[in-house]
Amino acid sequence: MTYKPTTMTNTTPANDALVKRILSLPKSEGRRLVAIAGAPASGKSLLAASLTEAVNRAGRTARNIPMDGFHLDNRLLDIRGLRARKGAPETFDAEGFIALAHRLKGGGDVVYPLFDRELDIAIAGAATIEADCDIAIIEGNYLLLDEDPWRALLPLWDLSIWLETPEAVLRERCIQRWLDHDHTPEAAVTRAEGNDLVNANRVTNAVLPADIVLCHDISGQTA
């Protein structure tokens, strides 16, 4: 049988159908994991924050957990010759992130790292999800990547969402992201095209099946 995901158009900050789908996840021992995956600048963080807020308002307890806390330190990237590729799958502690996903699934209090974009460094032990929080909404580029070791994550997701975003929209957003970090226009284009869009193509061309595919229109309308 051919796998066919649910396809939706992303038009509201907290897509009502997505909220209902998350709320329908049954409570049980441990914790439910919702994965929001997509290319760089596809709108994952904004959607995850919006859904987390909506789920909490509806009476379930949810926490938004970003994958970015598992960026490898710049010093280690320098040793490995990977600083220019920061953000690529091999520049993350994938095994550490997979271990966190297993701990989250098991329930209980779980401490996890966060990434400080201003300092460009991951901060260990920066956040915690409490035992009474029964839904973790996790966002990251590679949550559905069909490469080892990332593909080991797929069985852990109780619900997976893939953001399908036009390449032109990704390019514009990636360039603007570097402009916002005080890059010159030329440097912003170089960073976006030389790394961000390379990573975007990599993950888009090797994405595992998602339960829901959330499509953006060409204007780049996002959550």
Secondary structure, DSSP 8 states (H G I E B T S, - for coil): -----EEEE--STT-HHHHHHHHTS---SS-EEEEEEESTTSSHHHHHHHHHHHHHHTT--EEEEEGGGGB--HHHHHHHT-GGGTTSGGGB-HHHHHHHHHHHHH-S-EEEEEEETTTTEEEEEEEEE-TT--EEEEEETTTTBSSTTGGGGGGG-SEEEEEE--HHHHHHHHHHHHHHTT--HHHHHHHIIIIIHHHHHHHHTTB---SEEEE--TT----
